Amino acid sequence: IASLRETAEWLETFHGYMIMLISYFMAGGTAALAQMCVAGQPTGIAGVAAALGMEAAVFVRCWRMTGEALPPTPACLALIAVAALMAAYQPLVGAWGIVGGVLGGALSGVLAYDVLYGMRVVLGVSMLLALAGWEFLTWLPQVVWQWLVVAGIAVWEVVKVIVQAVRGV
């Protein structure tokens, strides 16, 4: 927990809260994905892998910003030792999950700003489309709107009947 506290605070201080969250989710998500896909078992304890991924994210970000890595802290070294022991002796913590967490954290060190920009674009475009749709719907006369609802219900029912016929229901 000490290592995660150090890395999370470092990422939040220098890059912001959202970058810290994206890094943590990418590390934890790739840890679970690697453990499930490669080892064939669900990850029971992915926190160690996510914490190691945060260490990798800090390493990559420092390397990209300054050209040199931060020296490992005692908490980082303790986390690496605990992760190695848990991967070897704890069946719910797999080595592939730890590898996935480190790779996900390292990728987040490179891609977190792109992910954040993509999220902003998707949210912005979605909100603009929703506003445009609302303006269009409130602009339509009441009768046209009612006919569109009736036509939509009719299309839905026809599709439902076709699907039921194909399934033999």
C-alpha positions as CSV (number, residue, x, y, z in Angstrom):
1,I,0.0,0.0,0.0
2,A,2.9,2.3,0.7
3,S,4.2,1.9,-2.9
4,L,0.8,2.5,-4.4
5,R,0.4,5.6,-2.2
6,E,3.7,7.0,-3.5
7,T,3.0,6.3,-7.1
8,A,-0.6,7.5,-7.1
9,E,0.4,10.7,-5.4
10,W,3.3,11.3,-7.8
11,L,1.0,10.7,-10.9
12,E,-1.7,12.9,-9.5
13,T,0.7,15.7,-8.5
14,F,2.5,15.8,-11.8
15,H,-0.2,14.7,-14.3
16,G,-3.6,15.1,-12.7
17,Y,-6.2,12.9,-11.1
18,M,-7.6,11.5,-14.4
19,I,-4.2,10.4,-15.6
20,M,-3.6,8.6,-12.3
21,L,-7.0,6.8,-12.6
22,I,-6.4,5.9,-16.2
23,S,-3.0,4.4,-15.3
24,Y,-4.5,2.4,-12.5
25,F,-7.4,1.1,-14.5
26,M,-5.1,0.2,-17.4
27,A,-2.7,-1.7,-15.1
28,G,-5.5,-3.5,-13.3
29,G,-7.4,-4.3,-16.5
30,T,-4.5,-5.7,-18.3
31,A,-3.5,-7.7,-15.3
32,A,-6.9,-9.4,-15.2
33,L,-7.0,-9.8,-19.0
34,A,-3.5,-11.4,-19.1
35,Q,-4.3,-13.8,-16.2
36,M,-7.6,-14.9,-17.7
37,C,-6.5,-15.2,-21.4
38,V,-3.0,-16.6,-20.9
39,A,-3.2,-18.6,-17.7
40,G,-6.9,-19.5,-18.1
41,Q,-7.9,-18.6,-14.6
42,P,-9.6,-15.5,-13.2
43,T,-7.5,-13.2,-11.1
44,G,-8.5,-13.2,-7.5
45,I,-6.0,-10.7,-6.2
46,A,-5.1,-8.2,-8.9
47,G,-4.1,-5.4,-6.6
48,V,-0.5,-6.4,-6.5
49,A,-0.3,-6.4,-10.3
50,A,-2.1,-3.0,-10.5
51,A,0.4,-1.6,-7.9
52,L,3.3,-2.9,-9.9
53,G,1.7,-1.4,-13.0
54,M,1.6,2.0,-11.3
55,E,5.3,1.7,-10.6
56,A,5.9,0.9,-14.3
57,A,3.7,4.0,-15.2
58,V,5.8,6.2,-13.0
59,F,9.0,4.7,-14.4
60,V,7.9,5.3,-18.0
61,R,6.7,8.8,-17.3
62,C,9.9,9.8,-15.5
63,W,12.0,8.3,-18.4
64,R,10.0,10.2,-21.0
65,M,10.1,13.5,-19.1
66,T,13.6,13.6,-17.8
67,G,15.5,10.9,-19.7
68,E,16.4,9.0,-16.5
69,A,14.5,6.8,-14.1
70,L,13.8,7.5,-10.5
71,P,15.7,5.2,-8.1
72,P,13.4,2.6,-6.6
73,T,12.1,3.4,-3.2
74,P,12.1,0.9,-0.3
75,A,8.3,0.5,-0.8
76,C,8.9,-0.3,-4.4
77,L,11.5,-2.9,-3.6
78,A,9.2,-4.4,-0.9
79,L,6.3,-4.5,-3.4
80,I,8.4,-6.3,-6.0
81,A,9.5,-8.9,-3.4
82,V,6.0,-9.4,-2.1
83,A,4.6,-9.7,-5.7
84,A,7.3,-12.3,-6.6
85,L,6.5,-14.4,-3.5
86,M,2.7,-14.1,-4.0
87,A,3.1,-15.1,-7.7
88,A,5.1,-18.2,-6.7
89,Y,3.0,-19.3,-3.7
90,Q,-0.5,-17.8,-3.8
91,P,-2.6,-19.5,-6.4
92,L,-4.9,-16.5,-6.9
93,V,-2.0,-14.3,-7.9
94,G,-0.6,-15.5,-11.1
95,A,2.6,-14.5,-12.8
96,W,0.8,-13.6,-16.0
97,G,-1.4,-11.2,-14.1
98,I,1.7,-9.5,-12.8
99,V,3.3,-9.4,-16.2
100,G,0.0,-7.9,-17.6
101,G,-0.2,-5.3,-14.9
102,V,3.4,-4.2,-15.5
103,L,2.8,-4.0,-19.3
104,G,-0.5,-2.2,-18.8
105,G,1.1,0.3,-16.5
106,A,4.0,0.9,-18.9
107,L,1.5,1.4,-21.7
108,S,-0.4,3.9,-19.6
109,G,2.8,5.8,-19.2
110,V,2.7,6.3,-23.0
111,L,-1.0,6.3,-23.9
112,A,-2.8,7.9,-20.9
113,Y,-3.0,11.3,-22.5
114,D,-4.3,9.8,-25.7
115,V,-7.0,7.9,-23.8
116,L,-8.0,11.0,-21.9
117,Y,-8.2,13.0,-25.1
118,G,-10.3,10.2,-26.7
119,M,-12.6,10.2,-23.8
120,R,-13.1,13.9,-24.0
121,V,-13.8,13.8,-27.7
122,V,-16.3,10.9,-27.3
123,L,-18.1,12.6,-24.5
124,G,-18.1,16.0,-26.3
125,V,-19.5,14.5,-29.5
126,S,-22.0,12.4,-27.6
127,M,-23.3,15.5,-25.7
128,L,-23.5,17.5,-29.0
129,L,-25.4,14.7,-30.7
130,A,-27.8,14.4,-27.7
131,L,-28.4,18.2,-27.8
132,A,-28.9,18.2,-31.5
133,G,-31.3,15.3,-31.2
134,W,-33.3,17.0,-28.5
135,E,-33.5,20.2,-30.5
136,F,-34.7,18.3,-33.5
137,L,-37.3,16.4,-31.5
138,T,-38.7,19.5,-29.8
139,W,-38.8,21.3,-33.1
140,L,-40.9,18.6,-34.8
141,P,-44.6,19.2,-34.7
142,Q,-46.6,17.0,-32.3
143,V,-48.3,15.0,-35.0
144,V,-45.1,14.2,-36.8
145,W,-43.6,13.0,-33.5
146,Q,-46.5,10.8,-32.8
147,W,-46.3,9.2,-36.3
148,L,-42.5,8.6,-35.8
149,V,-43.2,6.8,-32.5
150,V,-45.9,4.7,-34.1
151,A,-43.6,3.8,-37.0
152,G,-40.8,2.9,-34.6
153,I,-43.1,0.7,-32.6
154,A,-44.3,-1.0,-35.8
155,V,-40.7,-1.6,-37.0
156,W,-39.8,-3.0,-33.6
157,E,-42.7,-5.4,-33.6
158,V,-42.0,-6.6,-37.1
159,V,-38.3,-7.3,-36.2
160,K,-39.4,-9.1,-33.1
161,V,-41.8,-11.3,-35.1
162,I,-39.1,-12.1,-37.6
163,V,-36.6,-13.0,-34.9
164,Q,-39.2,-15.2,-33.2
165,A,-40.0,-16.9,-36.5
166,V,-36.4,-17.6,-37.2
167,R,-35.8,-19.0,-33.7
168,G,-39.0,-21.1,-34.0
169,V,-40.7,-19.7,-31.0
